[in-house]
């Protein structure tokens, strides 16, 4: 049996509530909380409809804040 490397781009939407005095401050707080260090310990599991769970290796992770 051969080993194959499969690459995929995965994007997700994150929702969070923060307490702030205004919209700009709320965005700054959220950006600090979502920086690369705070998401460095994410665990990814993919669950097939059959119930099988797969734990892929994540080689390249990036986050884009808007």
N, C-alpha and C positions, 0 to 999 in steps of 0.2 A: 504494500500500500504506500502511495506517495503522500508527501505533506505539501499542502498548498497554502499560500498566503493570500487572504482575502481582505481587501481594504474597503471601508465604507465611511461616508460622512454621515454623522448623526447630529441632528440639531434638536433642541428642546426649548420650550418656553418655561420660564421660571416666574412664579408669582410670589411676592412677599409683601408684608405690611411693615412699614417703619413709621416711627413717630418723628415728626419734624415740624419746624415753624413755617416752611413754605416748600413749594415743588422743587426748587433748586437744591435745597438742603436734603430733601428726601432722595433725590437722584444721587447726590454725593454719598449719602449714607449707604444706599443700595450698591453703588459701584464699589465702595470699600468692602462691603460684605461679600461681593461676588468676584473679588480679585482672584488671580490664579492660585494664591496660597490657600484661600478658603475652599476651593473646589479641587484641591490636589488629591484628596482622599476619597474621591467618588468611586463607588463600586458599580460596575455595569453587569447586569444579568439580562439575558434575552430569554424569554419564555415562548416556546413554540406552542401553537394551538393544541398540539398533541400532549402538552404538559411537560415535555423535556426542557430542562433549563440548561443554558449554555453560558459559560463565563469567558467572554473573549478577552484577549490581551489588547490593551489600548496602547498603541505605539506613539501616536501623535495627537495630543489634546490641545485645543485652543478654545478661547471664549471671546465672544464679540459682544460688547456692551453698546447699547444704543441710547 
